[in-house]
Amino acid sequence: MRELRLVIGSCLQCGKGLKGRSDKKYCNYKCRSAFNNKKYKEQKKSEIFVLSGSDSEFLLSPHSSIEI
């Protein structure tokens, strides 16, 4: 006898309906990998932006010993 599985949510990457475990987040390994790669890339971009922003503020601050 075949067990019926209800749709429990949608994939965080592609939006397809999920079937199976109640805590499932992705429909397959490709979506899981793509989601995590995108998240990691965005996190690195924001870290670079924050670092570059703080460096430029330091270099252009009135208390800096460097004259422009």
FIGU-42060 format. One record per atom (N, C-alpha, C, CB): x, y, z; residue in one letter. Coordinates in steps of 0.1 Angstrom, whole numbers, plus 5000, padded with zeros to 4 digits. Atoms other than C-alpha are relative to their C-alpha. Glycine has a CB too. Layout:
! residues N
XYZa
...
This chain:
! residues 68
500849885000m
500050005000m
500950125000m
499050005012m
499249885002r
501350344990r
499650115010r
499950054986r
500349894990e
501550625017e
499850134993e
501150005011e
500249865005l
500150965008l
500850105008l
498550034999l
499249904993r
502451255016r
499450134997r
501549994996r
500649875002l
500951595021l
501150114997l
499250045012l
499149895002v
502651915008v
500150075013v
499550094988v
499849944987i
504252065039i
500550144999i
501049925007i
499549875002g
505552395025g
500650024986g
501150035011g
499449985013s
507652534997s
501550015001s
499450124993s
498549995001c
511352514987c
500550145002c
500549934987c
499549874998l
513352814999l
500750064987l
500950005012l
499349965012q
515152824966q
499150024988q
501149904996q
500850005012c
512752744938c
498550025002c
500249884992c
501449994997g
509352754955g
499149894998g
499550124993g
500850125002k
508152404946k
499549955013k
500849894993k
500650064989g
505952224970g
500949895006g
498649954997g
499150104993l
507752004996l
499149895005l
500850065011l
500750124995k
506651655005k
501049925008k
499549914988k
499150084991g
508151445033g
500050055014g
501450004994g
499849954986r
509551555066r
499550145003r
501549995004r
500649874997s
507951845084s
501050115001s
499349995013s
499049904999d
511252025088d
500850024987d
500949975011d
499449995013k
512251995051k
500050154995k
499449904990k
499949865004k
513452325036k
500250014984k
501150075007k
499650005014y
514652235000y
499449874993y
501550014998y
500650125007c
513152004973c
501149904996c
499350054988c
499050095004n
516551854964n
501450065004n
500049964985n
498749964997y
520351884969y
500550124992y
501049894999y
499649895009k
520752124940k
499450135005k
499549984985k
500649874995c
518352384955c
500750035013c
498549985003c
499349974988r
520052344989r
501350064998r
500149875008r
498749955003s
523452404974s
499950144994s
500749914991s
500249865006a
522252704953a
499650105010a
498949994989a
500449914989f
520552864983f
501250045009f
498849945008f
498949984991n
523552825005n
501250084993n
500649875006n
499049925007n
525952954978n
499650144998n
500249944986n
500549865001k
523853264972k
500150075013k
498550004995k
500049944986k
523553325010k
501550045003k
499449915010k
498649984997y
527353295014y
500650114992y
500849874997y
499549895009k
528053524984k
499550135005k
499649974985k
500549874995e
525753794998e
500650045013e
498449995001e
499449974987q
527253765032q
501450054998q
500149875009q
498749955003k
530753815018k
500050144994k
500749904990k
500149875005k
529654114998k
499750105011k
498950014989k
500349904989s
528154285029s
501250025009s
498849955008s
498849994991e
531354205049e
501050094993e
500649875003e
499049925008i
533554365021i
499550155000i
500149954986i
500549875000f
531254665020f
500250075013f
498550004996f
499849954987v
531354715057v
501550045003v
499549905011v
498649984998l
535154685058l
500550124992l
500849884997l
499649895008s
535654915029s
499450145004s
499749984985s
500649884995g
533255165043g
500750065013g
498549985004g
499449964988s
534955175077s
501550054997s
500149895010s
498649955004d
538455215060d
499950144994d
500649904990d
500149875007s
537355505039s
499650115011s
499050004989s
500349914989e
535855675070e
501250035008e
498849955009e
498849974993f
539055635088f
501050084993f
500749865004f
499149925008l
541155765060l
499650144998l
500249934986l
500549875002l
538956065055l
499550075012l
498849994990l
500449944988s
538356145091s
500850125003s
500049905012s
499249874997p
539456495104p
501149975009p
499150105005p
498950034990h
541656325130h
501149924993h
499449925011h
499050075007s
543656145103s
501350084998s
499549954987s
498749935002s
547356235100s
500350024985s
501149935008s
499849995014i
547156205062i
499350124994i
499649864993i
500649895006e
546556515042e
499649964986e
500950135000e
500550045013i
544556485010i
500150134991i
498549955000i
